[in-house]
Amino acid sequence: MAYDQEMASVAQREERRKKRMKCFAYVAAFAVFQTAVILVFALVVMKVRTPKFRVRSAAFEDFQVSTLNTNASFSTKMIAELSVKNANFGRYKYQNSTIEFFYQNYKVGEAVVPRGKANFRSTKKFVIPVDLSSANVPGDVLGNELSQHAWIPLTSRATLRGKLTLMLIFKKNKSTDMNCTMNLNISSRQLQDLKCS
């Protein structure tokens, strides 16, 4: 009888030990799972990516061009479609900015980019008018270009400054630069070879 009681006591202790080990295993598994969730959250959701500011396309109105070698010129109104791509898990609010267009190092146009916001993981598209004119470009420089090609190479530059709000709590100042190259085809009056970095 004493032997049976002792065996029952040993079995009860062994059963309690197994329950404690099982409970410990559950707590350890939960801790590992929570750590993995926090790590994924920190590396994916809270990672701050720089928004991308680009020229997407353009249409032209009142296009005038003179291809005389010594007095070449152009002027047009460009309706440019721009975009701000926000790949973050938070809203990006940006301030007013200025976009400038250049032929070589001569400024040929500029326009105001109005303040706005790109929602989380989306692309904000908008249109701005830009008056392009070669008034600052020496006629012979542009004439040499137009005698060799049927297009005018342009670049656009701008910087957007704004705030990125993650999870409605964390705010981080973030700026993005635009640097695009494109060719304005004077025959078809369209942009071609548009590349942004």
Salt bridges, closest charged atoms under 4 A:
GLU14 OE2 - ARG17 NH2 2.73
GLU81 OE2 - ARG56 NE 3.77
GLU100 OE2 - LYS107 NZ 3.05
GLU110 OE1 - LYS107 NZ 3.02
GLU145 OE2 - HIS149 NE2 3.74
